[in-house]
Amino acid sequence: MNLSRLRLEDYSELKPGFRETIQDFKEKEKEILKRIFEKGISSGIFFINDTDQTASLFLDLLKGLRTTLVNEKKTLFIEQEEYDLLLQKTIAFTNIFIKSLKYN
């Protein structure tokens, strides 16, 4: 199976089989972000009241960037120029988000 050409309908059928793996990955990703935020707090760089909520928000917003790109597509595959645009948007978003967490 060529996963790069997986149709969105096929993904929906496969999703139950991957659900646990996807959830484990999301939790690990969130824990990594929380540790980064906690280090930033202890170093006096970040002001964050709730690292769990902030990590969840960051990941949800990042997912939104990815979702808007593939929403109109019939496959999960993106072209290089689409990937480049997504990367630019991800960097811009991350810069804005991280700057908002910093002490003034």
N, C-alpha and C positions, 0 to 999 in steps of 0.2 A: 504494500500500500504506500503510495506517495503522499505523505502527510502534508507536503507543501501545496498540494493540489486538492486537499480535502474540501469537499463542498460543505457548506454550513449545515445542510440537512443531515449529512453523515455525522458531523461532529455532535449534533444533538443526540443521535442514536448511541454514539460511543461514550458520551459524557458520563452516564451512570457507572461505567467501568473504571473511569478515571477519577471519579468524585473524591475518593479518599486520598489519592495521591495529590490531586489539585489542592484539597483542603490542607494537607500536611505542608505543602509548599507555601501556601498563603500564610500559614501560621509561622513558619520559619522566617519568611520574609518580614513579617510584622515584628517578630522578636529581634531581628537584626536592626530594624529601624528604631525600635524602642531602646536598644542598647546604645545606638548612635546618639539618640536624643538625650539619654541619661548621661552619657559622657559629656555632651555639650552643656548640660545643666550643671554638672559637677565642676566643669571648667569655667563656668561663668559666662559662657557664650550664648546659651539659649535660655529663654524664659518660657517654660511650658508647664501648665498646671497638670495636665493628664497625658502622659506619654502614650498610653494605650489608645486613647481617643485620637490623638494627633497622628499616630502611625496609621490607624485605620483610615482616617480622612485622607492622608497623603496617598495611600494605596488606592482608595476609591477614585480619587481625582485622576491619578495616573491611569487607572483602568479606563476611565472615561475618554482620555485622549486616544488610547488604543482602539476603543470601541467605535468612536466616530470615524476612524479610518476604514474599518472593515464593515461598517453597517451597510453600505451600498454595494458591497462586493458579493459575488456568488461563491468565492473560495476564501480561505484564510490566508492565501498567499498574497504578499504585497510586492510591488515592483521596487527597484532600488531607489527611484526618486521619491516614492511614497515613504519608504523607510527613512530616507534622509530628512524629509519633512517632519516625520514623526520624531526623529532624534532631535531636530531643532526645537520643536515644540516642547519636548520632554525637558531639554536643558533649560529653556526659558521658564517653564513652569517650576522646575526644581529651584532655580535661582530665586524666583519670586517667593515661593513657599518658604525656603530656608531663611531668606532675609527677613521675612515676617516673624520668625521665631527668635531672632537675635535681639539682645538688649540694645537699646539706642545709645 
